[in-house]
Amino acid sequence: MITTVDGTDTFDSWRIKTNQISTDLGDASTLNTVATNGVDAINEVDTKIGDLNDLALSEPDLVSAANAARQYAFAMSIALG
């Protein structure tokens, strides 16, 4: 749910809602990345993943693509003995 501060909110309600946004986002010091904020962390991961449209398989995500590649490799190892 999106936290919205209304123009009619009291200062204390504004403070509580602002703190809730920080809680929802999480503690930036616990990021396992060189990024120092949520947006940079997401962008870093997105860059490292690469363009999903470039997957050679028709799978919709990386996990499915890795599983399909594993199944293919397994089938090939059986076929080749």
Secondary structure as GFF3:
##gff-version 3
##sequence-region A 1 81
A	DSSP	alpha_helix	11	25	.	.	.	ID=ss1
A	DSSP	three_ten_helix	28	30	.	.	.	ID=ss2
A	DSSP	alpha_helix	38	49	.	.	.	ID=ss3
A	DSSP	three_ten_helix	52	54	.	.	.	ID=ss4
A	DSSP	alpha_helix	62	80	.	.	.	ID=ss5
###
